[in-house]
């Protein structure tokens, strides 16, 4: 840029197009040229600065001496073209004054709305002074040219077109580089958006409660002669609360609901308390630590002593005597009474029943004994 110019460009606009004027100023002052081209021409990487934009420096009030000084101190004039600026006398005066300086070739048009040379005041984007002064046929950089499917890309092309006109360099080489930069930027934006979405999903998943299905299985020998489980209360203990559910058979599934997501995969305590149809705890209570997941399987064992522990005394009510050393069979399993006439034995789980047939050479009055039974149970002998 020649040293006699304080500003690289002066932006002429109508107040209704202020947003576009500011946008063009930012784009021009922040545009980074290729390092090789800057080195070749002795430019900075951002060679188009400063750009004069009236609201950032002085308030426009007609072509005052101060405003004329700004125009003389500007190497280029950039006109924001629209039906608004086409009807603006001040935009016309700025074009006319810059033309009077003998710098017509440095007038550049940036079309943001309307149509060039439409002849209709409602759509014409060029100020009438363009024709009055007989300025050369101009098309200008037009953000609405439909070179690409996406409007934003057509706008970017117009910005680059204006940059190359201001710097007097070839458009295609700069535009191709700019497109590559845009593709890289879009790729980074896309990766960033994906990362943000992934983070939001992770946060959402981490905050969404989950359900744990608890399946109960029987680890001991299965014996269909014993009563089925009536109910089992499954209780999960967390830091400050418990979750529980009741199932009514081993084929049922306990559902522990609304568990905070932070407990997924962590160690947690689960207990199970069971009862049969008689209200007896036929399965051993379970209290264990598990890795909490959406599906948990727990193994239960029957209490083998509940239906398998036999204790009774052989006793005659008539003679009030006991029968030591007598052979008996309980559920087909032989046993012998001790010195006090007591029989104490254990029935294996696979042979257990809720009651057992008792046989003996003695004349027994009672032939069956039920389980479970209390200490002091007797089998009467005649």
ZIPEJO-V265266 format. One record per pair of residues at least 24 apart in sequence whose C-alpha atoms are under 8 Angstrom apart, sorted by sequence separation. I is the first residue (numbers start at 1). J is the second residue. D is the distance in whole Angstrom. If there is no record, write none. Layout:
((I:J:D) (I:J:D))
This chain:
((267:291:5) (268:292:6) (282:306:6) (313:337:8) (266:291:5) (267:292:6) (331:356:5) (332:357:8) (25:51:6) (72:98:7) (265:291:6) (266:292:6) (315:341:7) (330:356:6) (331:357:5) (25:52:8) (63:90:8) (71:98:7) (265:292:5) (313:340:8) (314:341:5) (330:357:6) (331:358:7) (25:53:7) (62:90:6) (79:107:8) (81:109:6) (264:292:6) (265:293:6) (313:341:5) (314:342:6) (329:357:8) (330:358:5) (68:97:8) (72:101:8) (77:106:6) (78:107:6) (79:108:6) (80:109:6) (81:110:6) (82:111:6) (109:138:8) (111:140:7) (263:292:7) (264:293:6) (313:342:4) (314:343:8) (329:358:6) (330:359:7) (63:93:7) (76:106:5) (77:107:5) (78:108:5) (79:109:5) (80:110:5) (81:111:5) (82:112:6) (83:113:7) (109:139:8) (110:140:6) (111:141:6) (112:142:6) (238:268:7) (264:294:8) (312:342:6) (313:343:6) (328:358:7) (329:359:5) (22:53:7) (63:94:7) (75:106:7) (76:107:6) (77:108:6) (78:109:6) (79:110:6) (80:111:6) (81:112:6) (82:113:5) (83:114:6) (104:135:7) (109:140:5) (110:141:5) (111:142:5) (112:143:6) (113:144:8) (237:268:7) (238:269:7) (311:342:7) (312:343:5) (328:359:6) (329:360:7) (21:53:7) (76:108:7) (78:110:7) (80:112:7) (81:113:7) (82:114:5) (108:140:7) (109:141:6) (110:142:6) (111:143:6) (112:144:7) (218:250:8) (236:268:7) (237:269:5) (311:343:6) (312:344:7) (328:360:5) (81:114:8) (82:115:8) (96:129:7) (110:143:8) (111:144:8) (217:250:6) (236:269:6) (237:270:6) (310:343:7) (311:344:5) (327:360:6) (328:361:8) (95:129:7) (216:250:6) (236:270:5) (310:344:6) (311:345:7) (326:360:8) (327:361:7) (92:127:6) (95:130:8) (215:250:8) (216:251:7) (235:270:6) (236:271:7) (309:344:8) (310:345:5) (91:127:7) (92:128:7) (215:251:8) (216:252:8) (234:270:7) (235:271:5) (309:345:6) (310:346:6) (92:129:6) (96:133:8) (215:252:7) (216:253:7) (234:271:6) (235:272:6) (309:346:5) (310:347:8) (83:121:7) (86:124:7) (215:253:5) (234:272:5) (308:346:5) (309:347:7) (9:48:8) (83:122:6) (86:125:5) (88:127:7) (214:253:6) (215:254:7) (233:272:6) (234:273:7) (308:347:5) (8:48:6) (9:49:8) (11:51:7) (83:123:6) (85:125:7) (86:126:5) (87:127:6) (213:253:6) (214:254:5) (232:272:6) (233:273:5) (307:347:8) (308:348:7) (8:49:6) (9:50:7) (10:51:6) (11:52:6) (12:53:8) (82:123:8) (83:124:5) (84:125:8) (85:126:7) (86:127:4) (213:254:6) (214:255:6) (232:273:5) (233:274:7) (305:346:8) (308:349:7) (7:49:7) (8:50:6) (9:51:5) (10:52:5) (11:53:6) (82:124:7) (83:125:5) (85:127:6) (86:128:7) (213:255:5) (214:256:8) (232:274:4) (7:50:5) (8:51:6) (9:52:6) (10:53:6) (11:54:8) (82:125:4) (83:126:7) (212:255:6) (213:256:6) (231:274:6) (232:275:6) (6:50:8) (7:51:6) (8:52:8) (81:125:5) (82:126:7) (211:255:7) (212:256:5) (230:274:7) (231:275:6) (304:348:8) (308:352:6) (7:52:6) (81:126:6) (211:256:6) (212:257:7) (229:274:7) (230:275:6) (231:276:7) (304:349:6) (307:352:6) (308:353:8) (81:127:8) (211:257:5) (229:275:6) (230:276:4) (307:353:7) (210:257:7) (211:258:6) (212:259:8) (229:276:4) (230:277:5) (307:354:6) (110:158:8) (209:257:8) (210:258:6) (211:259:6) (228:276:6) (229:277:7) (209:258:5) (210:259:5) (227:276:6) (228:277:7) (230:279:8) (209:259:5) (210:260:7) (227:277:7) (209:260:5) (210:261:6) (110:162:7) (208:260:7) (209:261:5) (207:260:7) (208:261:6) (229:282:8) (108:162:8) (207:261:6) (206:261:5) (207:262:8) (205:261:7) (206:262:6) (108:165:8) (108:166:8) (21:80:7) (10:70:8) (20:80:8) (106:166:8) (10:71:7) (310:371:8) (309:371:8) (311:373:8) (7:70:8) (17:80:8) (308:371:8) (309:372:8) (310:373:8) (311:374:8) (312:375:7) (313:376:7) (315:378:7) (317:380:7) (10:74:6) (307:371:5) (311:375:7) (312:376:6) (313:377:6) (314:378:6) (315:379:6) (316:380:6) (317:381:7) (318:382:7) (9:74:5) (10:75:8) (12:77:7) (306:371:7) (307:372:6) (311:376:8) (312:377:5) (313:378:5) (314:379:5) (315:380:5) (316:381:5) (317:382:7) (7:73:6) (8:74:6) (9:75:6) (10:76:6) (11:77:6) (12:78:6) (13:79:6) (14:80:8) (306:372:6) (311:377:7) (312:378:5) (313:379:6) (314:380:6) (315:381:6) (316:382:6) (5:72:8) (6:73:5) (7:74:4) (8:75:5) (9:76:4) (10:77:5) (11:78:5) (12:79:5) (13:80:5) (17:84:7) (312:379:7) (314:381:7) (5:73:5) (6:74:6) (7:75:6) (8:76:6) (9:77:5) (10:78:6) (11:79:6) (12:80:6) (13:81:7) (16:84:7) (17:85:8) (4:73:7) (5:74:6) (6:75:8) (9:78:7) (11:80:7) (5:75:6) (14:84:6) (14:85:5) (13:85:6) (14:88:6) (14:91:7) (13:91:6) (12:91:6) (212:292:8) (215:295:8) (217:297:7) (219:299:5) (220:300:7) (212:293:6) (213:294:6) (214:295:6) (215:296:6) (216:297:6) (217:298:6) (218:299:6) (219:300:6) (220:301:5) (12:94:7) (212:294:4) (213:295:5) (214:296:5) (215:297:5) (216:298:5) (217:299:5) (218:300:5) (219:301:5) (220:302:6) (211:294:6) (212:295:6) (213:296:6) (214:297:6) (215:298:6) (216:299:6) (217:300:6) (218:301:6) (210:294:7) (212:296:7) (214:298:7) (216:300:7) (218:302:8) (76:166:7) (20:112:8) (223:349:7) (226:352:7) (223:350:6) (225:352:7) (226:353:6) (227:354:8) (221:349:7) (222:350:7) (223:351:8) (225:353:6) (226:354:6) (221:350:6) (223:352:8) (225:354:8) (28:159:8) (27:159:7) (24:159:8) (28:163:7))
